[in-house]
Amino acid sequence: MNKLKTYYKNAKDELLKVIFPIKEQIRSAYLSVFVVVTVISLFLALIDAIMSLSLSAVMN
């Protein structure tokens, strides 16, 4: 029983050390992820279009 109390005390102590992000940090991280995903998606779409056009030119 003593081990269980120690475990919960240690878990509570560790949770008190956690620093949760504020709204501005969350918004900033969201925008960063959105921009990076958008740029990578556009880049991959461009590569796909170039490869598709080149393959169509070779096939015809």
N, CA, C and O atoms as a Tripos MOL2 file, in Angstrom:
@<TRIPOS>MOLECULE
protein
  240   239    60     0     0
PROTEIN
NO_CHARGES

@<TRIPOS>ATOM
      1 N           0.8260   -1.1950    0.0000 N.3       1 MET1
      2 CA          0.0000    0.0000    0.0000 C.3       1 MET1
      3 C           0.8670    1.2550    0.0000 C.2       1 MET1
      4 O           0.5050    2.2760   -0.5840 O.2       1 MET1
      5 N           2.0110    1.1620    0.6610 N.am      2 ASN2
      6 CA          2.9140    2.3000    0.7460 C.3       2 ASN2
      7 C           3.4800    2.6490   -0.6320 C.2       2 ASN2
      8 O           3.6700    3.8220   -0.9550 O.2       2 ASN2
      9 N           3.7490    1.6100   -1.4480 N.am      3 LYS3
     10 CA          4.2670    1.8490   -2.7950 C.3       3 LYS3
     11 C           3.2510    2.6010   -3.6510 C.2       3 LYS3
     12 O           3.6180    3.4600   -4.4530 O.2       3 LYS3
     13 N           1.9620    2.2670   -3.4720 N.am      4 LEU4
     14 CA          0.9080    2.9190   -4.2330 C.3       4 LEU4
     15 C           0.8170    4.4010   -3.8670 C.2       4 LEU4
     16 O           0.6700    5.2500   -4.7450 O.2       4 LEU4
     17 N           0.9030    4.7060   -2.5920 N.am      5 LYS5
     18 CA          0.8700    6.1100   -2.1540 C.3       5 LYS5
     19 C           2.0710    6.8720   -2.7170 C.2       5 LYS5
     20 O           1.9370    8.0100   -3.1660 O.2       5 LYS5
     21 N           3.2260    6.2470   -2.6900 N.am      6 THR6
     22 CA          4.4290    6.8830   -3.2210 C.3       6 THR6
     23 C           4.2940    7.1250   -4.7210 C.2       6 THR6
     24 O           4.6870    8.1740   -5.2320 O.2       6 THR6
     25 N           3.7360    6.1410   -5.4140 N.am      7 TYR7
     26 CA          3.5400    6.2840   -6.8660 C.3       7 TYR7
     27 C           2.6430    7.4740   -7.1720 C.2       7 TYR7
     28 O           2.9860    8.3050   -8.0130 O.2       7 TYR7
     29 N           1.4960    7.5660   -6.5000 N.am      8 TYR8
     30 CA          0.5730    8.6730   -6.7480 C.3       8 TYR8
     31 C           1.1670   10.0130   -6.3440 C.2       8 TYR8
     32 O           0.9140   11.0200   -7.0050 O.2       8 TYR8
     33 N           1.9430   10.0470   -5.2830 N.am      9 LYS9
     34 CA          2.5930   11.2910   -4.8750 C.3       9 LYS9
     35 C           3.6000   11.7390   -5.9370 C.2       9 LYS9
     36 O           3.6640   12.9160   -6.2910 O.2       9 LYS9
     37 N           4.3800   10.7850   -6.4340 N.am     10 ASN10
     38 CA          5.3540   11.1060   -7.4810 C.3      10 ASN10
     39 C           4.6680   11.5410   -8.7720 C.2      10 ASN10
     40 O           5.1290   12.4580   -9.4510 O.2      10 ASN10
     41 N           3.5670   10.8780   -9.1050 N.am     11 ALA11
     42 CA          2.8180   11.2540  -10.3080 C.3      11 ALA11
     43 C           2.2710   12.6660  -10.1710 C.2      11 ALA11
     44 O           2.3430   13.4530  -11.1150 O.2      11 ALA11
     45 N           1.7240   12.9950   -9.0060 N.am     12 LYS12
     46 CA          1.1930   14.3420   -8.7670 C.3      12 LYS12
     47 C           2.3070   15.3790   -8.8430 C.2      12 LYS12
     48 O           2.1220   16.4460   -9.4290 O.2      12 LYS12
     49 N           3.4630   15.0750   -8.2530 N.am     13 ASP13
     50 CA          4.6000   15.9950   -8.3010 C.3      13 ASP13
     51 C           5.0490   16.2470   -9.7350 C.2      13 ASP13
     52 O           5.3790   17.3760  -10.0990 O.2      13 ASP13
     53 N           5.0590   15.2000  -10.5430 N.am     14 GLU14
     54 CA          5.4690   15.3560  -11.9470 C.3      14 GLU14
     55 C           4.4520   16.1870  -12.7290 C.2      14 GLU14
     56 O           4.8310   16.9980  -13.5740 O.2      14 GLU14
     57 N           3.1650   15.9870  -12.4520 N.am     15 LEU15
     58 CA          2.1410   16.7670  -13.1460 C.3      15 LEU15
     59 C           2.2140   18.2480  -12.7860 C.2      15 LEU15
     60 O           1.8620   19.1030  -13.5990 O.2      15 LEU15
     61 N           2.6590   18.5500  -11.5990 N.am     16 LEU16
     62 CA          2.8010   19.9500  -11.2150 C.3      16 LEU16
     63 C           3.9480   20.6350  -11.9650 C.2      16 LEU16
     64 O           3.9900   21.8630  -12.0450 O.2      16 LEU16
     65 N           4.8710   19.8510  -12.5100 N.am     17 LYS17
     66 CA          6.0030   20.4080  -13.2670 C.3      17 LYS17
     67 C           5.6320   20.7240  -14.7180 C.2      17 LYS17
     68 O           6.3610   21.4350  -15.4100 O.2      17 LYS17
     69 N           4.5010   20.1960  -15.1700 N.am     18 VAL18
     70 CA          4.1020   20.3710  -16.5670 C.3      18 VAL18
     71 C           3.7040   21.8180  -16.8080 C.2      18 VAL18
     72 O           2.9640   22.4140  -16.0260 O.2      18 VAL18
     73 N           4.2080   22.3730  -17.9040 N.am     19 ILE19
     74 CA          3.8470   23.7300  -18.3020 C.3      19 ILE19
     75 C           2.9550   23.6240  -19.5320 C.2      19 ILE19
     76 O           3.4020   23.2120  -20.6020 O.2      19 ILE19
     77 N           1.7040   23.9960  -19.3700 N.am     20 PHE20
     78 CA          0.7580   23.9140  -20.4720 C.3      20 PHE20
     79 C           0.8840   25.1610  -21.3390 C.2      20 PHE20
     80 O           1.1220   26.2510  -20.8180 O.2      20 PHE20
     81 N           0.7280   25.0190  -22.6640 N.am     21 PRO21
     82 CA          0.8810   26.1760  -23.5540 C.3      21 PRO21
     83 C          -0.2850   27.1480  -23.4160 C.2      21 PRO21
     84 O          -1.4060   26.7730  -23.0740 O.2      21 PRO21
     85 N           0.0240   28.4080  -23.6940 N.am     22 ILE22
     86 CA         -1.0200   29.4350  -23.6800 C.3      22 ILE22
     87 C          -1.6210   29.5330  -25.0830 C.2      22 ILE22
     88 O          -1.1070   28.9340  -26.0270 O.2      22 ILE22
     89 N          -2.7070   30.2890  -25.2130 N.am     23 LYS23
     90 CA         -3.4220   30.3680  -26.4930 C.3      23 LYS23
     91 C          -2.5290   30.8480  -27.6310 C.2      23 LYS23
     92 O          -2.6190   30.3400  -28.7480 O.2      23 LYS23
     93 N          -1.6760   31.8170  -27.3540 N.am     24 GLU24
     94 CA         -0.8190   32.3520  -28.4100 C.3      24 GLU24
     95 C           0.1620   31.2980  -28.9190 C.2      24 GLU24
     96 O           0.4350   31.2280  -30.1170 O.2      24 GLU24
     97 N           0.6860   30.4880  -28.0170 N.am     25 GLN25
     98 CA          1.6130   29.4260  -28.4230 C.3      25 GLN25
     99 C           0.8990   28.3690  -29.2520 C.2      25 GLN25
    100 O           1.4460   27.8720  -30.2360 O.2      25 GLN25
    101 N          -0.3190   28.0280  -28.8560 N.am     26 ILE26
    102 CA         -1.0930   27.0430  -29.6150 C.3      26 ILE26
    103 C          -1.3980   27.5890  -31.0000 C.2      26 ILE26
    104 O          -1.2560   26.8720  -31.9900 O.2      26 ILE26
    105 N          -1.8110   28.8410  -31.0840 N.am     27 ARG27
    106 CA         -2.1410   29.4720  -32.3670 C.3      27 ARG27
    107 C          -0.8940   29.5240  -33.2590 C.2      27 ARG27
    108 O          -0.9720   29.2390  -34.4540 O.2      27 ARG27
    109 N           0.2240   29.8780  -32.6910 N.am     28 SER28
    110 CA          1.4650   29.9580  -33.4500 C.3      28 SER28
    111 C           1.8750   28.5840  -33.9840 C.2      28 SER28
    112 O           2.2720   28.4570  -35.1430 O.2      28 SER28
    113 N           1.7800   27.5700  -33.1450 N.am     29 ALA29
    114 CA          2.1300   26.2130  -33.5780 C.3      29 ALA29
    115 C           1.1710   25.7300  -34.6600 C.2      29 ALA29
    116 O           1.5970   25.0990  -35.6270 O.2      29 ALA29
    117 N          -0.1190   26.0210  -34.5060 N.am     30 TYR30
    118 CA         -1.1110   25.6180  -35.5030 C.3      30 TYR30
    119 C          -0.8150   26.2650  -36.8500 C.2      30 TYR30
    120 O          -0.8450   25.5980  -37.8840 O.2      30 TYR30
    121 N          -0.5320   27.5560  -36.8370 N.am     31 LEU31
    122 CA         -0.2450   28.2560  -38.0870 C.3      31 LEU31
    123 C           1.0360   27.7300  -38.7350 C.2      31 LEU31
    124 O           1.1040   27.5890  -39.9560 O.2      31 LEU31
    125 N           2.0300   27.4450  -37.9330 N.am     32 SER32
    126 CA          3.2790   26.9090  -38.4660 C.3      32 SER32
    127 C           3.0420   25.5630  -39.1450 C.2      32 SER32
    128 O           3.5180   25.3330  -40.2570 O.2      32 SER32
    129 N           2.3170   24.6870  -38.4850 N.am     33 VAL33
    130 CA          2.0210   23.3700  -39.0660 C.3      33 VAL33
    131 C           1.1920   23.5290  -40.3380 C.2      33 VAL33
    132 O           1.4590   22.8580  -41.3350 O.2      33 VAL33
    133 N           0.1980   24.4010  -40.3160 N.am     34 PHE34
    134 CA         -0.6470   24.6140  -41.4820 C.3      34 PHE34
    135 C           0.1670   25.1100  -42.6700 C.2      34 PHE34
    136 O          -0.0240   24.6310  -43.7880 O.2      34 PHE34
    137 N           1.0630   26.0540  -42.4500 N.am     35 VAL35
    138 CA          1.8820   26.6030  -43.5300 C.3      35 VAL35
    139 C           2.8250   25.5350  -44.0820 C.2      35 VAL35
    140 O           2.9550   25.4020  -45.2990 O.2      35 VAL35
    141 N           3.4770   24.7810  -43.2210 N.am     36 VAL36
    142 CA          4.4130   23.7510  -43.6760 C.3      36 VAL36
    143 C           3.6800   22.6710  -44.4710 C.2      36 VAL36
    144 O           4.1580   22.2460  -45.5220 O.2      36 VAL36
    145 N           2.5310   22.2290  -43.9790 N.am     37 VAL37
    146 CA          1.7640   21.1970  -44.6940 C.3      37 VAL37
    147 C           1.2870   21.7250  -46.0400 C.2      37 VAL37
    148 O           1.3080   20.9950  -47.0320 O.2      37 VAL37
    149 N           0.8630   22.9660  -46.0880 N.am     38 THR38
    150 CA          0.4010   23.5560  -47.3490 C.3      38 THR38
    151 C           1.5420   23.6480  -48.3550 C.2      38 THR38
    152 O           1.3670   23.2980  -49.5230 O.2      38 THR38
    153 N           2.6960   24.1100  -47.9170 N.am     39 VAL39
    154 CA          3.8480   24.2390  -48.8190 C.3      39 VAL39
    155 C           4.2810   22.8700  -49.3370 C.2      39 VAL39
    156 O           4.5490   22.7220  -50.5300 O.2      39 VAL39
    157 N           4.3540   21.8860  -48.4780 N.am     40 ILE40
    158 CA          4.7600   20.5460  -48.9080 C.3      40 ILE40
    159 C           3.7240   19.9600  -49.8570 C.2      40 ILE40
    160 O           4.0890   19.3110  -50.8380 O.2      40 ILE40
    161 N           2.4370   20.1740  -49.5870 N.am     41 SER41
    162 CA          1.3830   19.6670  -50.4690 C.3      41 SER41
    163 C           1.4750   20.3050  -51.8550 C.2      41 SER41
    164 O           1.3390   19.6190  -52.8680 O.2      41 SER41
    165 N           1.7050   21.6060  -51.8960 N.am     42 LEU42
    166 CA          1.8310   22.2840  -53.1860 C.3      42 LEU42
    167 C           3.0720   21.7980  -53.9400 C.2      42 LEU42
    168 O           3.0300   21.6150  -55.1570 O.2      42 LEU42
    169 N           4.1640   21.5930  -53.2230 N.am     43 PHE43
    170 CA          5.3800   21.0890  -53.8510 C.3      43 PHE43
    171 C           5.1570   19.6980  -54.4360 C.2      43 PHE43
    172 O           5.5620   19.4290  -55.5670 O.2      43 PHE43
    173 N           4.5190   18.8190  -53.6790 N.am     44 LEU44
    174 CA          4.2580   17.4680  -54.1780 C.3      44 LEU44
    175 C           3.2770   17.4820  -55.3450 C.2      44 LEU44
    176 O           3.4100   16.6840  -56.2720 O.2      44 LEU44
    177 N           2.3000   18.3750  -55.3100 N.am     45 ALA45
    178 CA          1.3690   18.5000  -56.4340 C.3      45 ALA45
    179 C           2.1050   18.9730  -57.6850 C.2      45 ALA45
    180 O           1.8200   18.4970  -58.7850 O.2      45 ALA45
    181 N           3.0370   19.8950  -57.5320 N.am     46 LEU46
    182 CA          3.8320   20.3770  -58.6620 C.3      46 LEU46
    183 C           4.6940   19.2610  -59.2350 C.2      46 LEU46
    184 O           4.7510   19.0890  -60.4520 O.2      46 LEU46
    185 N           5.3570   18.5120  -58.3850 N.am     47 ILE47
    186 CA          6.1830   17.3860  -58.8410 C.3      47 ILE47
    187 C           5.3220   16.3580  -59.5530 C.2      47 ILE47
    188 O           5.7210   15.8310  -60.5910 O.2      47 ILE47
    189 N           4.1390   16.0630  -59.0080 N.am     48 ASP48
    190 CA          3.2220   15.1070  -59.6280 C.3      48 ASP48
    191 C           2.7860   15.5860  -61.0030 C.2      48 ASP48
    192 O           2.7430   14.7990  -61.9490 O.2      48 ASP48
    193 N           2.4620   16.8680  -61.1220 N.am     49 ALA49
    194 CA          2.0330   17.4100  -62.4140 C.3      49 ALA49
    195 C           3.1730   17.3480  -63.4270 C.2      49 ALA49
    196 O           2.9460   16.9960  -64.5840 O.2      49 ALA49
    197 N           4.3800   17.6800  -63.0160 N.am     50 ILE50
    198 CA          5.5280   17.6400  -63.9290 C.3      50 ILE50
    199 C           5.7890   16.2070  -64.3880 C.2      50 ILE50
    200 O           6.0200   15.9680  -65.5730 O.2      50 ILE50
    201 N           5.7530   15.2610  -63.4630 N.am     51 MET51
    202 CA          5.9860   13.8670  -63.8400 C.3      51 MET51
    203 C           4.8720   13.3420  -64.7300 C.2      51 MET51
    204 O           5.1350   12.5810  -65.6610 O.2      51 MET51
    205 N           3.6460   13.7320  -64.4630 N.am     52 SER52
    206 CA          2.5120   13.3000  -65.2790 C.3      52 SER52
    207 C           2.6270   13.8480  -66.7000 C.2      52 SER52
    208 O           2.3960   13.1290  -67.6720 O.2      52 SER52
    209 N           2.9850   15.1200  -66.8100 N.am     53 LEU53
    210 CA          3.1290   15.7350  -68.1370 C.3      53 LEU53
    211 C           4.3010   15.1000  -68.8960 C.2      53 LEU53
    212 O           4.1930   14.8360  -70.0930 O.2      53 LEU53
    213 N           5.4080   14.8590  -68.2090 N.am     54 SER54
    214 CA          6.5620   14.2640  -68.8900 C.3      54 SER54
    215 C           6.2530   12.8280  -69.3190 C.2      54 SER54
    216 O           6.6680   12.4070  -70.3990 O.2      54 SER54
    217 N           5.5490   12.0910  -68.5080 N.am     55 LEU55
    218 CA          5.1910   10.7180  -68.8740 C.3      55 LEU55
    219 C           4.2000   10.7160  -70.0270 C.2      55 LEU55
    220 O           4.2810    9.8630  -70.9110 O.2      55 LEU55
    221 N           3.2680   11.6580  -70.0270 N.am     56 SER56
    222 CA          2.3220   11.7570  -71.1490 C.3      56 SER56
    223 C           3.0540   12.1030  -72.4320 C.2      56 SER56
    224 O           2.7150   11.5860  -73.4960 O.2      56 SER56
    225 N           4.0550   12.9720  -72.3480 N.am     57 ALA57
    226 CA          4.8220   13.3500  -73.5350 C.3      57 ALA57
    227 C           5.6140   12.1470  -74.0570 C.2      57 ALA57
    228 O           5.7330   11.9870  -75.2720 O.2      57 ALA57
    229 N           6.1430   11.3180  -73.2040 N.am     58 VAL58
    230 CA          6.9100   10.1620  -73.6110 C.3      58 VAL58
    231 C           5.9860    9.0990  -74.2210 C.2      58 VAL58
    232 O           6.3440    8.4520  -75.2050 O.2      58 VAL58
    233 N           4.8170    8.9270  -73.6410 N.am     59 MET59
    234 CA          3.8800    7.9100  -74.1140 C.3      59 MET59
    235 C           3.2780    8.2640  -75.4750 C.2      59 MET59
    236 O           2.9350    7.3660  -76.2440 O.2      59 MET59
    237 N           3.1440    9.5460  -75.7830 N.am     60 ASN60
    238 CA          2.5370    9.9670  -77.0700 C.3      60 ASN60
    239 C           3.5460   10.1370  -78.1250 C.2      60 ASN60
    240 O           3.2050   10.4840  -79.2560 O.2      60 ASN60
@<TRIPOS>BOND
     1     1     2 1
     2     2     3 1
     3     3     4 2
     4     3     5 am
     5     5     6 1
     6     6     7 1
     7     7     8 2
     8     7     9 am
     9     9    10 1
    10    10    11 1
    11    11    12 2
    12    11    13 am
    13    13    14 1
    14    14    15 1
    15    15    16 2
    16    15    17 am
    17    17    18 1
    18    18    19 1
    19    19    20 2
    20    19    21 am
    21    21    22 1
    22    22    23 1
    23    23    24 2
    24    23    25 am
    25    25    26 1
    26    26    27 1
    27    27    28 2
    28    27    29 am
    29    29    30 1
    30    30    31 1
    31    31    32 2
    32    31    33 am
    33    33    34 1
    34    34    35 1
    35    35    36 2
    36    35    37 am
    37    37    38 1
    38    38    39 1
    39    39    40 2
    40    39    41 am
    41    41    42 1
    42    42    43 1
    43    43    44 2
    44    43    45 am
    45    45    46 1
    46    46    47 1
    47    47    48 2
    48    47    49 am
    49    49    50 1
    50    50    51 1
    51    51    52 2
    52    51    53 am
    53    53    54 1
    54    54    55 1
    55    55    56 2
    56    55    57 am
    57    57    58 1
    58    58    59 1
    59    59    60 2
    60    59    61 am
    61    61    62 1
    62    62    63 1
    63    63    64 2
    64    63    65 am
    65    65    66 1
    66    66    67 1
    67    67    68 2
    68    67    69 am
    69    69    70 1
    70    70    71 1
    71    71    72 2
    72    71    73 am
    73    73    74 1
    74    74    75 1
    75    75    76 2
    76    75    77 am
    77    77    78 1
    78    78    79 1
    79    79    80 2
    80    79    81 am
    81    81    82 1
    82    82    83 1
    83    83    84 2
    84    83    85 am
    85    85    86 1
    86    86    87 1
    87    87    88 2
    88    87    89 am
    89    89    90 1
    90    90    91 1
    91    91    92 2
    92    91    93 am
    93    93    94 1
    94    94    95 1
    95    95    96 2
    96    95    97 am
    97    97    98 1
    98    98    99 1
    99    99   100 2
   100    99   101 am
   101   101   102 1
   102   102   103 1
   103   103   104 2
   104   103   105 am
   105   105   106 1
   106   106   107 1
   107   107   108 2
   108   107   109 am
   109   109   110 1
   110   110   111 1
   111   111   112 2
   112   111   113 am
   113   113   114 1
   114   114   115 1
   115   115   116 2
   116   115   117 am
   117   117   118 1
   118   118   119 1
   119   119   120 2
   120   119   121 am
   121   121   122 1
   122   122   123 1
   123   123   124 2
   124   123   125 am
   125   125   126 1
   126   126   127 1
   127   127   128 2
   128   127   129 am
   129   129   130 1
   130   130   131 1
   131   131   132 2
   132   131   133 am
   133   133   134 1
   134   134   135 1
   135   135   136 2
   136   135   137 am
   137   137   138 1
   138   138   139 1
   139   139   140 2
   140   139   141 am
   141   141   142 1
   142   142   143 1
   143   143   144 2
   144   143   145 am
   145   145   146 1
   146   146   147 1
   147   147   148 2
   148   147   149 am
   149   149   150 1
   150   150   151 1
   151   151   152 2
   152   151   153 am
   153   153   154 1
   154   154   155 1
   155   155   156 2
   156   155   157 am
   157   157   158 1
   158   158   159 1
   159   159   160 2
   160   159   161 am
   161   161   162 1
   162   162   163 1
   163   163   164 2
   164   163   165 am
   165   165   166 1
   166   166   167 1
   167   167   168 2
   168   167   169 am
   169   169   170 1
   170   170   171 1
   171   171   172 2
   172   171   173 am
   173   173   174 1
   174   174   175 1
   175   175   176 2
   176   175   177 am
   177   177   178 1
   178   178   179 1
   179   179   180 2
   180   179   181 am
   181   181   182 1
   182   182   183 1
   183   183   184 2
   184   183   185 am
   185   185   186 1
   186   186   187 1
   187   187   188 2
   188   187   189 am
   189   189   190 1
   190   190   191 1
   191   191   192 2
   192   191   193 am
   193   193   194 1
   194   194   195 1
   195   195   196 2
   196   195   197 am
   197   197   198 1
   198   198   199 1
   199   199   200 2
   200   199   201 am
   201   201   202 1
   202   202   203 1
   203   203   204 2
   204   203   205 am
   205   205   206 1
   206   206   207 1
   207   207   208 2
   208   207   209 am
   209   209   210 1
   210   210   211 1
   211   211   212 2
   212   211   213 am
   213   213   214 1
   214   214   215 1
   215   215   216 2
   216   215   217 am
   217   217   218 1
   218   218   219 1
   219   219   220 2
   220   219   221 am
   221   221   222 1
   222   222   223 1
   223   223   224 2
   224   223   225 am
   225   225   226 1
   226   226   227 1
   227   227   228 2
   228   227   229 am
   229   229   230 1
   230   230   231 1
   231   231   232 2
   232   231   233 am
   233   233   234 1
   234   234   235 1
   235   235   236 2
   236   235   237 am
   237   237   238 1
   238   238   239 1
   239   239   240 2
@<TRIPOS>SUBSTRUCTURE
     1 MET1         2 RESIDUE 1 A MET
     2 ASN2         6 RESIDUE 1 A ASN
     3 LYS3        10 RESIDUE 1 A LYS
     4 LEU4        14 RESIDUE 1 A LEU
     5 LYS5        18 RESIDUE 1 A LYS
     6 THR6        22 RESIDUE 1 A THR
     7 TYR7        26 RESIDUE 1 A TYR
     8 TYR8        30 RESIDUE 1 A TYR
     9 LYS9        34 RESIDUE 1 A LYS
    10 ASN10       38 RESIDUE 1 A ASN
    11 ALA11       42 RESIDUE 1 A ALA
    12 LYS12       46 RESIDUE 1 A LYS
    13 ASP13       50 RESIDUE 1 A ASP
    14 GLU14       54 RESIDUE 1 A GLU
    15 LEU15       58 RESIDUE 1 A LEU
    16 LEU16       62 RESIDUE 1 A LEU
    17 LYS17       66 RESIDUE 1 A LYS
    18 VAL18       70 RESIDUE 1 A VAL
    19 ILE19       74 RESIDUE 1 A ILE
    20 PHE20       78 RESIDUE 1 A PHE
    21 PRO21       82 RESIDUE 1 A PRO
    22 ILE22       86 RESIDUE 1 A ILE
    23 LYS23       90 RESIDUE 1 A LYS
    24 GLU24       94 RESIDUE 1 A GLU
    25 GLN25       98 RESIDUE 1 A GLN
    26 ILE26      102 RESIDUE 1 A ILE
    27 ARG27      106 RESIDUE 1 A ARG
    28 SER28      110 RESIDUE 1 A SER
    29 ALA29      114 RESIDUE 1 A ALA
    30 TYR30      118 RESIDUE 1 A TYR
    31 LEU31      122 RESIDUE 1 A LEU
    32 SER32      126 RESIDUE 1 A SER
    33 VAL33      130 RESIDUE 1 A VAL
    34 PHE34      134 RESIDUE 1 A PHE
    35 VAL35      138 RESIDUE 1 A VAL
    36 VAL36      142 RESIDUE 1 A VAL
    37 VAL37      146 RESIDUE 1 A VAL
    38 THR38      150 RESIDUE 1 A THR
    39 VAL39      154 RESIDUE 1 A VAL
    40 ILE40      158 RESIDUE 1 A ILE
    41 SER41      162 RESIDUE 1 A SER
    42 LEU42      166 RESIDUE 1 A LEU
    43 PHE43      170 RESIDUE 1 A PHE
    44 LEU44      174 RESIDUE 1 A LEU
    45 ALA45      178 RESIDUE 1 A ALA
    46 LEU46      182 RESIDUE 1 A LEU
    47 ILE47      186 RESIDUE 1 A ILE
    48 ASP48      190 RESIDUE 1 A ASP
    49 ALA49      194 RESIDUE 1 A ALA
    50 ILE50      198 RESIDUE 1 A ILE
    51 MET51      202 RESIDUE 1 A MET
    52 SER52      206 RESIDUE 1 A SER
    53 LEU53      210 RESIDUE 1 A LEU
    54 SER54      214 RESIDUE 1 A SER
    55 LEU55      218 RESIDUE 1 A LEU
    56 SER56      222 RESIDUE 1 A SER
    57 ALA57      226 RESIDUE 1 A ALA
    58 VAL58      230 RESIDUE 1 A VAL
    59 MET59      234 RESIDUE 1 A MET
    60 ASN60      238 RESIDUE 1 A ASN
